[in-house]
Amino acid sequence: MIKEVIVVEGTNDTKRLKSFFDCETIETHGLGLKKETIELIRQVNDIRGVILFFDPDTPGEKIRARINKEIPGLKNAFVLKQDARTTKKVGVEHADKEVLSEALNNLITYSDGKESITMQELYELGLCGSDDSNKKREELAKHYHLGMCNGKTLLKRLNMLGVNSIELQNLFKTPN
C-alpha cells in the first residue's frame, strides 16, 4: 500500500498504477487543471501526503511546475521518455512495473533551499553549452531519477537534491 496519494494526468495513468500497486490517485485531466483540484491536492497532502507523477513530456512538466509552485514541498516521481513510450505516444501509462516502481522508490521533494550548484558550474562540467551536453544531462537525469531536463530544469532539480559540482565531477570521472 502506497500511503501517499499519487497525482496523475488521466484515467489511463490511474489504471496502470493500480494494476501494479495498491494506491489511490487524483487525476488532473491534463493541462485543464482546476483550482478545485489544486485545493483537493493541498488538503490530501496535509492528511496523507502527495506524489506528483506525470508524463515525461512538455504538458506533464507544465502541470508539475504549476502544482509545485502552488503547493511547496510535494514529492515528485519521474520516468524517462525512453522508459515510458510506445512508437507513437509517451506517458506513465506506457511504463512497465519495474520502471514505475523505481520512480516511486526515488522521489524528489521540491524546495527553495540553498543553491548547491550554479549554472556556470553546469557549463564548466559540459552539462550545458557543449555538443554532448544533452547526452550528459540524460545520463545524469537517469542516475539521479530526475526525469527529462534542459539546463535550467537540471539546475533546479540538482539544487533540490543538494548536489554540488564535486559530486558531479566524481560522477563523470572515467576510470583509468
Buried (B, 14 or more C-beta within 10 A) or exposed (E): EBEBBBBBBBEBBBEBBEEBBEBBBBBBEBEEBEEEBBEBBBEBBEEEBBBBBBBBBEBBBBBBBBBBEBBEEBBBBBBBBEBBBEEEEBBBBBBEEEBBEBBBEEBBEBBEEEEBBEBEBBBBBBBBEEEEBBEBBBBBBBEBBBBBBEBEBBBBBBBBBEBBBEBBEEBEEEEE
